[in-house]
Amino acid sequence: MKNKIKELIDAWDPYDLLAFAPDDEYSNEINDIYELLKKNKNISEVDLKKYIVERFDFEDIAENKQDIDNLIIELMKAQ
């Protein structure tokens, strides 16, 4: 599950950092999402989206990357 979360977050690359940042740039966020999903097997899509929005600074995320509905669906599948 953790590898899938990393794959999804890295593909999203909300701050466009992976072109020049280390491969583990989002490791803290990935670990937090993993722990959340592991501990909350029945988390709703709404609550997961709320967590992601709070965990990442959406003021610094490009507008074209702020629609995270598909990301949330894929993260739910990763459980």
Backbone as ProteinMPNN parsed JSONL, in Angstrom:
{"seq_chain_A": "MKNKIKELIDAWDPYDLLAFAPDDEYSNEINDIYELLKKNKNISEVDLKKYIVERFDFEDIAENKQDIDNLIIELMKAQ", "coords_chain_A": {"N_chain_A": [[0.835, -1.192, 0.0], [1.941, 1.252, 0.778], [3.838, 1.737, -1.22], [2.18, 2.155, -3.419], [0.85, 4.477, -2.622], [3.021, 6.248, -2.591], [3.658, 6.188, -5.319], [1.348, 7.399, -6.385], [1.306, 9.963, -5.149], [3.771, 10.965, -5.966], [3.318, 11.008, -8.738], [1.33, 12.928, -8.871], [2.761, 15.107, -7.822], [2.582, 17.706, -6.343], [3.905, 20.182, -5.929], [5.573, 20.448, -8.028], [8.266, 19.493, -7.8], [9.772, 17.198, -8.201], [11.357, 17.001, -10.467], [13.79, 18.058, -9.884], [14.31, 17.536, -7.248], [15.103, 15.285, -4.481], [14.237, 11.768, -4.639], [12.738, 11.081, -2.463], [11.219, 13.239, -1.72], [8.532, 13.738, -0.924], [8.243, 12.115, 1.27], [7.539, 12.385, 4.029], [4.862, 13.244, 3.91], [3.756, 11.092, 2.494], [4.197, 8.988, 4.305], [2.551, 9.872, 6.403], [-0.003, 9.801, 5.186], [-0.157, 7.096, 4.619], [-0.16, 6.008, 7.251], [-2.539, 7.121, 8.197], [-4.456, 5.897, 6.468], [-4.009, 3.231, 7.066], [-4.763, 3.06, 9.736], [-7.375, 3.864, 9.631], [-9.449, 2.239, 8.196], [-12.01, 2.525, 7.223], [-12.276, 5.107, 6.326], [-13.807, 7.95, 4.903], [-14.163, 9.223, 1.53], [-14.491, 11.96, 1.552], [-13.418, 12.708, 4.042], [-10.772, 11.869, 3.696], [-9.994, 13.506, 1.566], [-10.223, 15.996, 2.797], [-8.187, 15.726, 4.699], [-5.907, 15.544, 3.01], [-5.978, 18.061, 1.787], [-5.522, 19.637, 4.021], [-3.008, 18.705, 4.743], [-1.25, 19.313, 2.67], [-0.047, 22.379, 1.347], [-2.217, 24.152, -0.223], [-2.196, 26.69, -1.276], [0.214, 26.97, -2.468], [0.169, 25.207, -4.518], [-0.127, 24.507, -7.931], [-2.876, 25.675, -9.855], [-3.964, 23.87, -11.713], [-3.475, 21.479, -10.496], [-5.006, 21.245, -8.305], [-7.431, 19.974, -8.307], [-8.251, 17.19, -6.877], [-9.819, 14.933, -6.9], [-9.668, 12.507, -8.426], [-7.219, 11.556, -7.498], [-7.862, 11.063, -4.809], [-9.722, 8.984, -5.105], [-8.062, 6.994, -6.17], [-6.243, 6.71, -4.061], [-7.952, 5.69, -2.144], [-8.506, 3.201, -3.26], [-6.039, 2.059, -2.914], [-5.931, 1.165, -0.364]], "CA_chain_A": [[0.0, 0.0, 0.0], [2.792, 2.438, 0.867], [4.428, 1.966, -2.544], [1.133, 2.71, -4.279], [0.647, 5.859, -2.182], [4.169, 6.995, -3.102], [3.477, 6.302, -6.772], [0.272, 8.359, -6.653], [1.712, 11.309, -4.724], [4.848, 11.384, -6.875], [2.711, 11.322, -10.038], [0.646, 14.208, -8.663], [3.853, 16.075, -7.638], [1.824, 18.946, -6.175], [4.714, 21.396, -5.961], [6.473, 20.337, -9.188], [9.621, 19.431, -7.27], [10.492, 15.953, -8.454], [12.3, 17.135, -11.583], [15.113, 18.417, -9.371], [14.406, 17.19, -5.827], [15.348, 13.856, -4.242], [13.119, 10.849, -4.839], [11.949, 10.977, -1.236], [10.754, 14.604, -1.425], [7.236, 13.725, -0.253], [8.218, 10.946, 2.165], [6.77, 12.669, 5.251], [3.446, 13.258, 3.562], [3.402, 9.722, 2.127], [4.115, 8.227, 5.559], [1.357, 10.307, 7.13], [-1.184, 9.278, 4.487], [-0.134, 5.652, 4.846], [-0.597, 5.747, 8.626], [-3.957, 7.462, 8.267], [-5.246, 4.863, 5.8], [-3.822, 1.969, 7.789], [-5.508, 3.128, 10.994], [-8.777, 4.227, 9.365], [-9.855, 1.44, 7.029], [-13.327, 2.955, 6.742], [-12.281, 6.551, 6.112], [-14.592, 8.355, 3.73], [-13.455, 10.03, 0.537], [-14.575, 13.349, 2.01], [-12.442, 12.896, 5.118], [-9.431, 11.736, 3.13], [-9.726, 14.727, 0.806], [-10.02, 17.047, 3.79], [-6.855, 15.511, 5.26], [-4.916, 15.887, 1.985], [-6.006, 19.52, 1.636], [-4.877, 20.2, 5.209], [-1.607, 18.248, 4.824], [-0.491, 20.019, 1.642], [-0.368, 23.8, 1.297], [-2.843, 24.348, -1.53], [-1.878, 28.019, -1.79], [1.441, 26.832, -3.258], [-0.04, 24.181, -5.541], [-0.662, 25.057, -9.183], [-4.33, 25.529, -9.966], [-4.307, 22.668, -12.477], [-3.237, 20.303, -9.661], [-5.836, 21.343, -7.112], [-8.553, 19.035, -8.405], [-7.644, 15.933, -6.439], [-10.839, 13.895, -6.779], [-9.152, 11.235, -8.936], [-6.187, 11.135, -6.562], [-8.548, 10.511, -3.635], [-10.284, 7.688, -5.502], [-6.954, 6.047, -6.292], [-5.734, 6.434, -2.717], [-8.934, 4.797, -1.482], [-8.277, 1.87, -3.833], [-4.743, 1.552, -2.434], [-6.091, 0.619, 0.989]], "C_chain_A": [[0.881, 1.257, 0.0], [3.434, 2.767, -0.481], [3.424, 2.595, -3.503], [0.864, 4.177, -3.915], [1.782, 6.728, -2.711], [4.033, 7.223, -4.606], [2.448, 7.389, -7.111], [0.681, 9.794, -6.294], [2.831, 11.831, -5.631], [4.303, 11.745, -8.256], [1.973, 12.661, -9.974], [1.675, 15.332, -8.56], [3.282, 17.488, -7.45], [2.63, 20.236, -6.273], [5.707, 21.405, -7.122], [7.945, 20.326, -8.764], [10.436, 18.242, -7.758], [11.463, 16.012, -9.622], [13.704, 17.438, -11.083], [15.314, 18.061, -7.899], [14.703, 15.699, -5.669], [14.069, 13.041, -4.386], [12.214, 10.757, -3.609], [11.364, 12.328, -0.795], [9.456, 14.62, -0.613], [7.125, 12.605, 0.777], [7.431, 11.203, 3.447], [5.272, 12.625, 4.985], [2.954, 11.848, 3.232], [3.258, 8.867, 3.385], [2.87, 8.59, 6.35], [0.077, 9.766, 6.496], [-1.284, 7.77, 4.702], [-0.663, 5.322, 6.246], [-2.082, 6.043, 8.791], [-4.815, 6.355, 7.663], [-5.158, 3.523, 6.517], [-4.682, 1.933, 9.053], [-6.995, 3.369, 10.797], [-9.263, 3.523, 8.102], [-11.177, 1.907, 6.426], [-13.414, 4.466, 6.532], [-13.075, 6.88, 4.843], [-13.716, 9.146, 2.767], [-13.418, 11.5, 0.969], [-13.533, 13.614, 3.088], [-11.01, 12.774, 4.618], [-9.06, 12.993, 2.348], [-9.447, 15.891, 1.749], [-8.615, 16.939, 4.394], [-5.767, 15.935, 4.274], [-4.834, 17.408, 1.819], [-5.327, 20.192, 2.832], [-3.384, 19.876, 5.239], [-0.709, 18.981, 3.829], [-0.951, 21.474, 1.608], [-0.911, 24.141, -0.089], [-2.635, 25.749, -2.093], [-0.645, 27.974, -2.682], [1.332, 25.801, -4.377], [-0.662, 24.827, -6.772], [-2.155, 24.74, -9.294], [-4.73, 24.248, -10.696], [-4.066, 21.383, -11.676], [-4.104, 20.298, -8.406], [-7.078, 20.466, -7.154], [-8.005, 17.645, -8.096], [-8.658, 14.794, -6.306], [-10.337, 12.538, -7.277], [-8.05, 10.682, -8.04], [-6.818, 10.466, -5.343], [-9.11, 9.131, -3.948], [-9.177, 6.639, -5.57], [-6.326, 5.722, -4.936], [-6.673, 5.509, -1.947], [-8.758, 3.365, -1.99], [-7.0, 1.236, -3.279], [-4.846, 0.907, -1.069], [-6.01, -0.862, 0.978]], "O_chain_A": [[0.585, 2.218, -0.709], [3.56, 3.937, -0.843], [3.777, 3.463, -4.301], [0.673, 5.014, -4.796], [1.54, 7.821, -3.222], [4.268, 8.327, -5.098], [2.661, 8.195, -8.016], [0.426, 10.725, -7.058], [2.831, 13.0, -6.014], [4.781, 12.694, -8.877], [2.001, 13.434, -10.932], [1.486, 16.398, -9.147], [3.476, 18.359, -8.299], [2.093, 21.273, -6.661], [6.579, 22.271, -7.19], [8.763, 21.065, -9.313], [11.666, 18.281, -7.728], [12.32, 15.137, -9.744], [14.69, 17.128, -11.751], [16.402, 18.274, -7.363], [14.568, 14.936, -6.626], [12.963, 13.568, -4.268], [11.045, 10.39, -3.724], [11.054, 12.519, 0.382], [9.307, 15.438, 0.295], [6.017, 12.192, 1.12], [6.719, 10.312, 3.909], [4.512, 12.034, 5.753], [1.862, 11.457, 3.643], [2.299, 8.106, 3.511], [2.207, 7.714, 6.906], [-0.827, 9.321, 7.204], [-2.369, 7.239, 4.939], [-1.518, 4.45, 6.398], [-2.798, 5.292, 9.453], [-5.791, 5.922, 8.275], [-6.132, 2.773, 6.564], [-5.256, 0.898, 9.393], [-7.792, 3.106, 11.698], [-9.46, 4.156, 7.065], [-11.425, 1.698, 5.239], [-14.504, 5.037, 6.559], [-13.006, 6.161, 3.846], [-12.667, 9.669, 3.143], [-12.419, 12.189, 0.765], [-12.842, 14.632, 3.05], [-10.13, 13.504, 5.074], [-7.937, 13.486, 2.457], [-8.53, 16.678, 1.515], [-7.937, 17.949, 4.578], [-4.811, 16.609, 4.658], [-3.742, 17.968, 1.723], [-4.637, 21.199, 2.672], [-2.584, 20.684, 5.71], [0.46, 19.238, 4.117], [-2.13, 21.756, 1.822], [-0.142, 24.389, -1.018], [-2.876, 25.972, -3.279], [-0.47, 28.829, -3.55], [2.299, 25.555, -5.097], [-1.612, 25.602, -6.662], [-2.618, 23.678, -8.878], [-5.722, 23.612, -10.338], [-4.422, 20.3, -12.141], [-3.946, 19.435, -7.542], [-7.71, 20.244, -6.122], [-7.379, 17.008, -8.942], [-8.368, 13.789, -5.657], [-10.559, 11.523, -6.617], [-7.959, 9.47, -7.844], [-6.352, 9.417, -4.899], [-8.986, 8.211, -3.14], [-9.345, 5.522, -5.079], [-5.922, 4.584, -4.694], [-6.226, 4.648, -1.19], [-8.856, 2.418, -1.21], [-6.899, 0.013, -3.189], [-3.943, 0.179, -0.657], [-6.123, -1.495, 2.028]]}, "name": "protein", "num_of_chains": 1, "seq": "MKNKIKELIDAWDPYDLLAFAPDDEYSNEINDIYELLKKNKNISEVDLKKYIVERFDFEDIAENKQDIDNLIIELMKAQ"}
